[in-house]
């Protein structure tokens, strides 16, 4: 994801933004799907789900930091400040 973040910051075309968001959604969804490989209520199951729900806030923090450093504001940034928040009961959709 770091390469995608750098690409979006260096070349913020709509195509690159959409590719970044699509790959982020797919990563989140695949991590949730792989959590189902473990027995429910196991430690591995909860760790994988926790990672799946934390990937978007982590990417948002990195992207926003780099975006503001380069452009001075969050205008036109594909992720918003709200994406950095831990929102209870958030659903991940592919």
C-alpha positions in Angstrom: 0.0 0.0 0.0 2.9 2.4 0.6 3.7 2.3 -3.2 0.1 3.1 -4.0 0.1 6.0 -1.5 3.2 7.4 -3.0 1.8 7.1 -6.5 -1.4 8.9 -5.5 0.5 11.8 -3.9 3.0 12.1 -6.8 0.4 11.7 -9.5 -3.1 12.5 -8.2 -5.2 11.6 -11.2 -8.7 10.3 -10.8 -7.6 6.9 -12.2 -4.8 6.6 -9.6 -7.2 7.7 -6.8 -9.8 5.1 -7.9 -7.2 2.4 -8.2 -5.9 3.2 -4.7 -9.4 3.1 -3.2 -10.3 -0.1 -5.1 -7.2 -1.9 -3.9 -7.7 -0.7 -0.3 -11.3 -2.0 -0.3 -10.1 -5.3 -1.8 -7.4 -5.6 0.8 -9.8 -5.0 3.7 -12.3 -7.5 2.2 -9.7 -10.2 1.6 -8.4 -9.8 5.2 -11.9 -10.2 6.6 -12.4 -13.2 4.3 -9.2 -14.8 5.5 -10.3 -14.3 9.1 -13.1 -16.8 8.4 -10.4 -19.5 7.8 -9.8 -19.5 11.6 -12.3 -20.9 14.2 -14.7 -18.2 15.4 -13.7 -16.6 18.7 -10.1 -17.8 18.3 -7.3 -15.4 18.9 -6.2 -15.6 15.3 -9.7 -14.8 14.1 -9.9 -11.6 16.2 -6.4 -10.5 15.2 -7.1 -10.8 11.5 -10.4 -8.9 11.9 -8.7 -6.2 14.0 -6.0 -5.8 11.2 -8.7 -5.6 8.5 -10.5 -2.8 10.4 -7.3 -0.9 11.1 -5.8 -0.9 7.6 -8.0 2.0 6.4 -7.2 4.3 9.3 -3.5 3.5 9.0 -3.5 4.2 5.2 -5.5 7.4 5.8 -3.0 8.7 8.3 -0.1 8.1 6.0 -1.9 9.5 2.9 -3.2 12.6 4.7 0.2 13.4 6.2 2.0 13.1 2.8 -0.9 14.9 0.9 -0.9 17.9 3.3 2.9 18.1 3.2 2.8 18.3 -0.6 -0.4 20.2 -1.3 -1.0 22.2 1.9 -4.6 21.0 2.5 -6.8 17.9 2.2 -8.7 19.2 -0.8 -9.1 16.5 -3.5 -7.5 13.9 -1.2 -9.2 10.5 -1.8 -9.4 9.8 1.9 -10.7 12.1 4.6 -10.1 12.7 8.2 -13.1 10.6 9.1 -11.3 7.6 7.6 -8.7 7.8 10.4 -11.3 7.3 13.1 -12.1 4.0 14.7 -15.8 3.7 14.0 -17.6 1.0 15.9 -19.6 -1.5 13.9 -18.3 -0.2 10.6 -18.9 -2.6 7.7 -16.3 -3.4 5.1 -17.9 -3.7 1.6 -16.1 -4.9 -1.5 
